[in-house]
Amino acid sequence: MKPTEEQYNDAASDYFVMVLLSLAAIPSTYFFIRSRLAKPVVPHETSCKCSICKDKATSTEKPTTSTPSSSYSVGTIIQISVIVLLWALLFAQIIYVATKPEAPPAEPVFDPYVILGLEMGAPEDLIKQAYRNLSKTYHPDRFPDPNNDEVQNRYIKIVKAYNTLTDEIVRTNWEKYGNPDGPRATSVGIALPSWLVKKDNNAAVLGIYMIALIVLLPTAVGLWWKSFKAIDTSSVKVKNSTMRLFYQTMDEAAKLKNLTEILGASEEYASIPARDGDAELEKIAKLIPTVHAMKKTRRFNAPYAVKAHMLIYAQLCRLQGEIKAKHQEDLNDVLKQVRNLIGGMATIASMKYFPLPLVEALQLLQSLTQSCWKEQSMLQLPYITDNMAYDANKKLHANDILTLCTIPQPKRKEFFLANKLTEQQIEDIEAVITHMPVTMGLSYDCSVQGEEPDKIVTGAIITLNFTITRGGADVDFKWNKDPKKTASKEADSKNSGSAVDAAKEAEDQLAEQKARVKKMKEQQKDNELKKRYVHAPLFPEKREECWWVVVQDNKSNFGKLLGIVKVGNVDSVYEGLLQFKAPDEEGTASYTLHLVCDGYLGFDKKKDFKLRIQKDEEAERLRREEEQRKKKKLQQKKEEEDSDSEEEDEEDE
């Protein structure tokens, strides 16, 4: 049934609107205040005073003004405005409901017995007598003022009540249903204002609906999706066409040189403007060291891909001084997108289970961030030149920063002074070394839950627990037995008192594992609040330090990726886990665990370990039973068919 104007309840709609405004204003205010009361981000930056770092810090500083609005972003101003508007509307609605005049009292329900002054079920003679007595008083002809409206209305009710109670059918309907006409249809009110169904307001109501459905709803969904993607750290902001390119061109043997060419062909770089002097970038190829020489045959010949590829090599070979100022701007545009693009490469490598391209892509990001190749890791320190790095390798036998850190500081200082560095420059170098992850420790163990904790069966789920410690040391790999199964096994061989102790120990160990998982979640939140920036003076933007944990199976030539975890910043200690499936064949399985920092060169860790995989006897037994059951079923079916065939032959005879 279509609602009519009378079915809309204006009074209830006022409260309905008030509830809607409350549901919008209160949560919005809560989340806004909670975000403002959150712990501030604590950045960790190096105190390098070299000219490049100073220039970069000056260029990245935001201009400050004395206007109050400078401390608030446009998004924050919009949020505050919306919240204030919601609360203003809510208070206005509350005041309106509180001061709204009361509706006129409804007319009393028609009750013929009350009108005639009788009790329910009074006999007909009493009804007639009451009618005659009241008629003498309220009949217009007998009343002193016959034009009195009140008297006339009262007399009309008396007559209606008399007619109702003297008609047997009407009286029965009223006594049974409360209505002279019999049962009424159920009436349902709607808590919406009645002006919604007025014909004069049809255009306005339709316009509001159209705006809500076509503008407001899509906008709200878009904003929610944008915020969701911002929270989701695994999301990659890369064009679909570029992701297709990565998927089609990355194979399991792709290394850094291949990835640089694929990276340069990304669709994102097609927007870099073409310039008259782009042909001069070809001279970069002649300056590239022979060991890193570009391929003679190009894989991608689009002009933007060739230009981006040349600019990437200019960054890798520290040839920024060999290009023009406009090309330097183009190089900055290229570098500002490499983190997202290499994140896309990592995603494709994960989808294809390729460990080598994944690790190589992260190492490419290292080289682009530090503007040097892997063997030039000493150039990450300020004031260090190729000649000085060569001299350090020859005199100090230090070809990387980790080896340099093993040399006593006085001897390091003596070497730097011999290379004509000042006291301030040496302090800057030491400050950068302190800021770098030179003392990262990695410890890990494996555990599996099974019937027998002393072995790993085929197809079991293996949990690799790892701990990354800043300022710690590596710990040798160990096999961690399932505490619950181990305690149960020990309890079976001991008395009842020992069994209780073993069960208690198992509960404690399981509680420790749960506490470890809880600690992991807390560490992830802390990492978001503590930013440690990479010392990268030749990278156009501030870069946060980020760590990745990768585990691979070494069964094939290039291995198979089993799991990857993006750890992010590690400020002190980070505990995490990776789960992967054991092989389906028994034997010794070889694995490699990688700890990769995508911002620095020379600090990655690589750990090889082996696990003994045994045959799952229970699964093998069930498989044999299933085969026997199928074989028996086929044999029975064959016997039934032979029996039916013999019966048919006998009938034919």
ABEGO torsion letter per residue (X at the ends): XBBBAAABBAAAAAAAAAAAAAAAAAAAAAAAAAAAABBBBBBBBBABABAAAAAAAAAABBBBBABAAAABBAAAAAAAAAAAAAAAAAAAAAAAAAABBBBBBBBBBBBAAAAAGBBBGBBAAAAAAAAAAAAAAABAAABABAABAAAAAAAAAAAAAAAAAABAAAAAAAAAAGBAAEBBBBBBBBBBBAAAABAAAAAAAAAAAAAAAAAAAAAAAAAAAAAAAAABAABBBBBAAAAAAAAAABBAABBAAAAAAAAAABAAAAABBBBAAAAAAAAAAAABBAAABBBABBABABAAAAAAAAAAAAAAAGAAAABBAAAAAAAAAAAAAAAAAAAAAAAAAAAAGBAAAAAAAAAAAAAAAAGBBAAAAAAABBGBBAAAAAAAAAAAGBABAAAAAABBAAAAAAAAAAAGBBAAAAAAAAAAAAABBABBBBBBBBBBBBABAABBBBGBBBBBBBBBBBGBBBBBBBBBBBAAAAAAAAAAABBAAAAAAAAAAAAAAAAAAAAAAAAAAAAAAAAAABBBBBBBAABABBBBBBBBBBBBBAABAAEBBABBBBAEBBAABBBBBBBBBBBABBEBBBBBBBBBBAABBGABBBBBBBBBBBBBAAAAAAAAAAAAAAAAAAAAAAAAAAAAAAAAAAAAX
